[in-house]
Amino acid sequence: MPMTWLAVYAQHGSCSDDKIPPERLREILLGDVPAPGERASVGEALLETDAVALNCAPAQELADELGLTLGQLEAQCAD
């Protein structure tokens, strides 16, 4: 079974910091406030994922998977 884009981003967010399951990353991207210990993993997942190197979908495809607009996803990332 192929990985979802959310799983790919969550896997990257678990590389050097604490693990963050895709389900938890989804909750955070949909508005749940990350715990202090989750912030580094969320930042790594969203800000350090190299879409070209990891062969990931663009941010629009992740937004589509989450049922968000690109603007909403960008706002969540900024928060």
C-alpha positions, 0 to 999 in steps of 0.5 A, a space after each residue: 500500500 502506498 504511503 499517503 503524503 501525510 505519512 511521508 511528511 510525518 515520517 520526515 518529521 520523525 527523523 531527528 526529533 521525537 516521532 510524530 504519527 501521521 494521525 497526530 500531524 493531521 490533528 495539528 494541521 487541522 487546528 489542534 495545538 501541538 504540545 511543546 515536545 511536538 513542535 520540533 517534529 511538526 516544524 521538521 515535517 513542514 519546513 524541512 521536507 524537501 519535496 524534490 529530494 523526497 519525491 513528495 507531492 507539492 503542498 497543494 496535494 497535502 492540503 487536498 488530502 487534509 481537506 484544506 485549501 492551500 491558504 489554510 495549510 500555509 496559515 497552519 504552518 505559520 502558526 
